Amino acid sequence: MRLSHTLVPTLKETPAEAQIVSHRLMLRAGLVRQTAAGIYAWLPLGWRVLQNIEQIVREEQDAIGAQEMLMPTIQPAELWRQSGRYDAYGPEMLRIKDRHDRDMLYGPTNEEMITDIFRQSVKSYRELPQMLYHIQWKFRDEVRPRFGVMRGREFLMKDAYSFDLDYASAVVSYRRMMLAYMRTFHRLGVNAIPMEAESGPIGGNLSHEFIILAPTGESRVWYDAAFERMDYSPRAVSHESEADLERFFVQMTTPYAATDEKHDEAAWARVADKREGRGIEVGHIFYFGTKYSTPLGLAVAGRDGAPVTPHMGSYGVGVSRLVGALIEAFHDDAGIKWPDAVAPFRAAILNLKVGDANCDRLCEDLYAKLRGNALYDDREERAGVKFADADLMGHPWQIVVGPRGAANGMVELKRRMTGERQELDIDAALARLG
């Protein structure tokens, strides 16, 4: 994309309403614009980041055999009345009526709907286990939406749901999903720590939240450094092996890890290799047995022909929240420092003298060879403005093309994450980018 014809409305000044780093930088870098309290339009650069995160989440869900589908945002209230949650959920749920005066709601989550779909479709134990997921916009009417996409009212979430014949197989599904989450966060470039958690309004008696470490995180975190040494790659853990999954689960849940609410000084004193920091919750998984399948009448024929109520689990990742969380983890005073896997573009090409024949030719050559994975700053702006905007937007690499270097076929390559700079010819620069 050519920056001169791209909607990237960067800001020099910090908007007054932005209270945290990620909100400030998302607005200043032109990733989003607020349209109402807690509701944001995703502009081209922000949308590309969101899609990159979504794709990594999708690939790791697919890898464990979860099936992607799509459920509607609007749900009938009757399903929630059957589960008992319609009145219990609270004012965060947006309740509406259609033109026929039927009670509807904008879904904050999908346990009831997926259970209803499953009860209409699956009849025998032979069809279990199954795991389904979708990546869909949700709405929760926060009383005080703040911190940009970190605590907005409308947000993009991956929510998955498992159906198993009994408790033992449901635990296997739970562990399989925990493994997928750890691999997802690793691919995003962040260290994630699973912590035992309260189930809240979702319900259930087995629950973990996932905290990624960020200096400006909302929660203080205490954890055993053993988490930093764990190997949960496919070569170390097979998601198809129940024995591997059990070892993985024990490995993930025995070292000490706690946020402010559950920190235990006596237990902490016994940890040999201590780490402290701050973190942000970006995912939550739950096993809740038959909490929804029983009231909604979901049953399948068991091995002896008698009806059996499936056990269920629910698994959420805040896809849009992750955009903000990654910025909290990776930034400096100049702007965002995107990890390679999620950056809107692999590189920014900075033409420091538009109109110079050598600069223009070299930039056009680079732009063509990068095949849509570069943002070409072809604006007739001062070099300082281009450097500042490139740092603010945070593309992993900057290819700086000035008249002196271009005359000799050379460019300066800057690595945004580290600040490292090198002068290279065009082929060597492209080779570094991979």
C-alpha positions in Angstrom: 0.0 0.0 0.0 1.1 3.5 -0.8 0.9 5.8 2.3 -0.2 8.7 0.1 -3.4 6.9 -0.8 -4.0 5.0 2.5 -6.3 5.9 5.4 -3.7 6.1 8.2 -4.6 9.3 10.1 -1.7 9.5 12.5 -1.7 12.1 15.3 1.1 14.1 16.8 -0.6 14.8 20.0 -2.1 12.3 22.5 -5.9 12.4 22.6 -7.2 13.6 26.0 -9.4 10.5 26.5 -6.6 8.0 26.2 -5.5 6.9 29.6 -3.2 3.9 28.9 -0.3 3.3 26.4 -2.1 1.0 24.0 -5.1 3.3 23.7 -2.9 6.3 23.1 -0.8 4.5 20.5 -3.7 2.9 18.7 -5.3 6.4 18.2 -2.0 8.1 17.3 -0.9 5.4 14.9 -4.3 5.5 13.1 -5.4 2.0 13.9 -8.8 2.8 15.3 -11.3 5.6 15.8 -14.0 5.7 18.4 -17.6 5.9 17.1 -19.4 5.7 20.5 -18.3 5.0 24.1 -16.4 1.7 24.1 -17.1 1.1 20.4 -14.4 1.5 17.7 -14.0 1.5 13.9 -11.0 -0.5 12.8 -9.0 1.4 10.2 -6.9 -0.3 7.6 -3.7 -0.8 9.7 -5.6 -1.9 12.8 -7.8 -4.2 10.7 -4.7 -5.9 9.3 -3.3 -6.5 12.8 -6.6 -7.9 14.0 -6.8 -10.3 11.0 -3.2 -11.5 11.6 -4.0 -12.3 15.3 -7.3 -13.9 14.2 -5.5 -16.2 11.7 -3.0 -17.4 14.3 -5.8 -18.2 16.7 -7.7 -20.0 13.9 -4.8 -22.1 12.9 -4.1 -23.3 16.5 -7.8 -24.1 17.0 -7.8 -26.1 13.7 -4.7 -27.9 14.8 -6.4 -29.6 17.7 -9.4 -30.6 15.6 -11.8 -27.8 16.5 -14.3 -27.0 13.8 -15.0 -23.4 12.8 -18.5 -22.1 12.4 -20.3 -18.8 12.8 -23.2 -18.0 15.1 -25.3 -14.9 15.0 -24.7 -11.9 17.2 -28.4 -11.6 18.0 -29.9 -14.4 20.2 -33.5 -15.2 21.3 -34.0 -14.5 25.0 -35.9 -17.7 25.4 -32.6 -19.8 25.3 -31.2 -17.7 28.1 -34.4 -18.1 30.1 -34.1 -21.9 29.8 -30.5 -21.8 31.2 -31.5 -19.4 34.0 -29.1 -16.7 32.9 -31.4 -14.2 31.3 -32.2 -12.4 34.5 -29.0 -13.4 36.3 -26.5 -12.0 33.8 -27.0 -8.4 34.8 -27.2 -5.0 33.0 -24.0 -5.8 30.9 -26.2 -7.8 28.6 -28.0 -5.6 25.9 -31.6 -6.7 25.9 -33.7 -5.6 22.9 -37.1 -6.3 21.3 -37.8 -7.0 17.7 -40.7 -5.6 15.7 -42.9 -8.4 16.9 -42.2 -7.6 20.5 -40.1 -10.7 21.0 -37.3 -10.5 23.6 -33.9 -10.7 22.0 -30.3 -9.9 23.1 -27.0 -9.0 21.7 -24.9 -12.0 22.7 -22.1 -11.5 25.2 -21.2 -15.2 24.9 -22.7 -18.3 23.2 -23.1 -21.2 25.6 -26.9 -21.3 25.2 -26.9 -21.0 21.4 -24.3 -23.6 20.8 -26.0 -26.0 23.1 -29.3 -25.5 21.3 -27.6 -26.1 17.9 -26.0 -29.2 19.2 -29.2 -30.7 20.7 -30.9 -30.3 17.3 -28.0 -32.0 15.5 -26.2 -34.7 17.5 -28.1 -37.8 18.7 -25.6 -40.5 19.6 -22.5 -41.0 21.8 -20.8 -42.1 18.6 -20.7 -38.5 17.5 -18.8 -37.4 20.5 -16.4 -35.8 21.3 -16.8 -32.6 19.3 -15.3 -29.1 19.6 -16.7 -26.1 17.8 -15.6 -22.5 17.7 -16.2 -19.2 16.0 -14.6 -15.8 15.9 -17.4 -13.3 16.3 -18.2 -9.8 17.6 -19.6 -9.6 21.1 -21.3 -6.8 23.1 -21.2 -6.2 26.8 -22.6 -2.9 28.0 -19.8 -1.9 30.4 -20.9 0.8 32.8 -17.6 2.6 32.3 -15.9 1.5 29.1 -12.3 2.7 29.2 -8.8 1.9 28.1 -9.7 1.6 24.4 -10.1 -1.9 23.1 -8.8 -3.3 26.4 -12.2 -2.7 28.0 -14.7 -1.8 25.3 -18.3 -2.6 24.9 -18.0 -4.2 21.5 -15.1 -6.7 21.0 -14.0 -9.6 18.8 -13.7 -12.9 20.6 -12.8 -16.5 19.7 -15.1 -18.7 21.7 -15.0 -22.4 21.5 -17.2 -25.1 23.0 -16.5 -28.8 23.7 -19.0 -31.6 24.1 -17.9 -34.9 25.7 -19.6 -38.1 26.9 -18.3 -37.9 30.5 -16.0 -36.0 32.8 -12.8 -37.9 31.9 -13.1 -37.1 28.2 -14.1 -33.5 29.0 -10.9 -33.0 30.9 -8.9 -34.3 27.9 -10.7 -31.6 25.8 -9.9 -29.0 28.4 -6.2 -29.9 28.4 -6.1 -30.0 24.6 -7.5 -26.4 24.5 -5.0 -25.2 27.1 -2.2 -26.5 24.9 -3.6 -24.7 21.9 -3.7 -21.5 23.9 -0.1 -21.8 25.0 1.0 -22.3 21.4 -1.2 -19.4 20.2 0.4 -17.0 22.6 3.9 -18.3 21.8 3.3 -17.6 18.1 2.1 -14.1 19.0 5.5 -13.5 20.6 4.4 -13.2 24.2 5.0 -15.2 27.3 1.7 -16.5 28.7 1.0 -17.9 32.2 -2.1 -20.0 33.0 -3.6 -19.3 36.4 -6.4 -20.9 38.3 -9.4 -18.6 38.2 -12.9 -18.0 39.3 -15.5 -19.0 36.7 -17.8 -15.9 37.1 -21.1 -15.9 35.3 -20.0 -18.6 32.8 -20.1 -21.2 35.6 -18.1 -24.4 36.2 -15.6 -25.8 38.6 -12.4 -26.0 36.5 -11.1 -22.7 35.1 -7.9 -21.0 34.1 -7.2 -17.5 32.9 -4.2 -16.7 30.7 -2.0 -13.7 31.6 0.5 -12.2 29.2 3.4 -10.3 30.7 3.5 -6.5 30.0 5.2 -3.8 32.0 2.0 -1.7 32.0 -0.4 -4.6 32.7 -3.5 -4.2 34.8 -2.5 -6.9 37.4 0.5 -7.6 39.4 1.8 -11.1 38.8 4.0 -13.5 40.9 5.2 -16.7 39.2 7.7 -19.4 39.1 10.4 -19.0 36.4 9.8 -22.6 35.5 7.1 -21.3 33.2 9.8 -19.6 31.1 11.5 -22.9 30.4 8.6 -25.1 29.4 8.4 -26.7 26.0 4.9 -27.3 24.7 5.8 -27.4 21.0 4.5 -30.2 18.8 7.8 -32.1 19.1 7.4 -32.1 22.9 3.6 -32.6 23.4 1.2 -34.3 21.1 -2.4 -33.0 21.3 -3.6 -36.5 20.4 -1.8 -38.3 23.2 -3.8 -38.3 26.5 -0.6 -39.2 28.4 1.2 -36.2 26.9 -1.7 -33.9 27.7 -1.7 -35.1 31.3 2.0 -34.4 31.7 1.6 -31.0 30.0 -1.3 -30.1 32.3 0.6 -31.0 35.5 3.6 -29.0 34.2 1.4 -26.0 33.6 -0.6 -26.1 36.9 1.9 -27.1 39.6 4.4 -24.1 39.6 3.3 -21.1 41.6 1.5 -18.4 39.7 -0.9 -15.8 41.1 -2.3 -12.3 40.6 -3.1 -9.8 43.3 -6.4 -11.5 44.3 -4.9 -14.9 45.0 -1.3 -14.2 46.0 -0.2 -16.3 49.0 3.0 -15.0 50.7 3.6 -18.3 52.5 3.5 -20.3 49.2 5.5 -17.6 47.4 8.3 -18.0 50.0 8.8 -21.6 49.0 9.4 -20.8 45.3 13.0 -21.2 44.5 13.2 -19.2 41.2 10.9 -16.2 41.6 9.7 -13.8 39.0 7.5 -10.7 39.4 5.9 -8.4 36.9 2.6 -7.2 35.6 0.2 -8.8 33.2 -3.0 -8.7 31.2 -5.7 -11.3 31.0 -6.3 -12.3 27.3 -8.0 -15.7 27.6 -10.1 -17.8 29.8 -11.1 -21.4 29.7 -13.9 -23.3 31.7 -15.1 -26.8 32.3 -18.7 -26.7 33.6 -20.0 -30.2 33.1 -23.8 -30.2 32.5 -24.5 -26.7 33.6 -26.1 -25.8 30.2 -26.8 -29.2 28.7 -29.2 -30.2 31.5 -31.5 -27.2 31.6 -31.5 -27.0 27.8 -32.4 -30.6 27.4 -29.3 -31.8 25.5 -29.0 -35.6 25.6 -27.6 -38.2 23.3 -28.1 -42.0 23.2 -25.4 -43.7 25.3 -23.8 -47.0 24.6 -26.7 -48.9 26.2 -29.3 -46.8 24.4 -30.2 -44.7 27.5 -30.0 -40.9 27.3 -26.7 -39.3 28.4 -26.2 -35.6 29.1 -23.0 -34.4 27.5 -20.3 -32.6 29.5 -19.3 -29.2 28.2 -16.5 -26.7 28.3 -16.1 -23.1 27.0 -12.9 -21.4 25.9 -12.5 -17.7 25.1 -9.7 -15.6 23.6 -10.0 -11.8 23.4 -8.9 -11.3 19.8 -9.4 -7.5 19.7 -8.1 -7.2 23.3 -4.9 -8.9 22.2 -4.2 -6.0 19.9 -4.0 -3.6 22.9 -2.2 -6.2 25.1 0.5 -6.7 22.5 1.1 -2.9 22.3 1.3 -2.8 26.1 4.0 -5.5 25.9 5.9 -4.1 22.9 6.3 -0.3 22.7 8.7 2.5 23.5 8.5 6.3 23.7 8.4 6.6 19.9 5.5 4.1 19.3 4.6 0.5 18.7 7.1 -2.3 18.2 5.0 -5.1 16.6 6.1 -8.7 16.8 6.7 -10.0 13.2 3.7 -12.4 13.3 1.1 -9.7 13.8 2.5 -6.6 12.2 0.3 -4.8 9.6 3.2 -4.9 7.2 6.5 -6.6 7.2 8.3 -3.4 6.3 7.9 0.4 5.8 9.7 1.8 2.7 10.8 5.4 3.4 11.5 7.4 0.3 13.5 10.4 1.7 13.5 12.4 -1.5 10.4 11.8 -3.6 11.1 12.9 -7.2 14.8 11.9 -7.1 15.1 9.3 -10.0 17.3 6.9 -8.1 15.2 7.0 -4.9 12.0 6.6 -6.8 13.4 3.7 -8.9 14.8 1.9 -5.9 11.6 2.3 -3.8 9.4 1.1 -6.7 11.7 -2.0 -7.1 11.5 -2.8 -3.4 7.8 -2.2 -3.3 7.2 -4.6 -6.2 9.4 -7.3 -4.8 7.8 -7.2 -1.3 4.5 -8.0 -3.0 2.0 -6.3 -0.9 3.8 -6.8 2.4 5.2 -3.3 2.6 3.8 0.2 3.3 5.5 2.6 0.9 5.8 6.1 2.4 5.7 8.0 -0.9 4.4 11.2 0.6 6.1 14.5 -0.1 7.0 15.0 3.5 10.1 15.9 5.5 12.4 12.9 6.5 11.7 13.6 10.1 8.0 13.2 9.7 8.5 9.8 7.9 10.9 8.5 10.5 8.5 9.5 13.3 5.4 7.9 11.6 7.3 4.7 10.8 8.4 4.3 14.5 4.9 5.2 15.6 3.2 2.6 13.4 5.8 0.0 14.5 6.4 -2.1 11.3 9.2 -4.7 12.2 11.5 -3.3 9.5 12.2 0.1 8.0 13.9 0.4 4.6 15.3 3.9 4.4 16.1 5.1 0.9 18.0 8.4 0.5 19.6 10.0 -2.5 23.2 9.3 -1.6 22.7 5.6 -0.9 20.2 5.1 -3.8 22.9 6.4 -6.3 25.0 3.4 -5.3 22.1 1.0 -5.0 22.3 0.9 -1.2 19.6 1.3 1.5 19.6 1.5 5.3 17.7 -1.3 7.0 16.4 -0.7 10.5 15.0 -3.3 12.9 12.2 -1.6 14.9 12.3 -4.0 17.9 16.0 -3.5 18.6 17.0 -0.3 16.8 19.7 -2.1 14.9 20.7 -0.5 11.6 22.7 -1.7 8.6 23.6 -0.3 5.2 22.9 -3.0 2.5 22.3 -3.4 -1.1 18.7 -4.2 -2.2 19.2 -8.0 -2.5 20.8 -8.3 0.9 18.1 -6.1 2.5 15.4 -8.3 1.0 17.2 -11.4 2.2 17.3 -10.1 5.8 13.5 -9.5 5.7 13.0 -13.2 4.8 
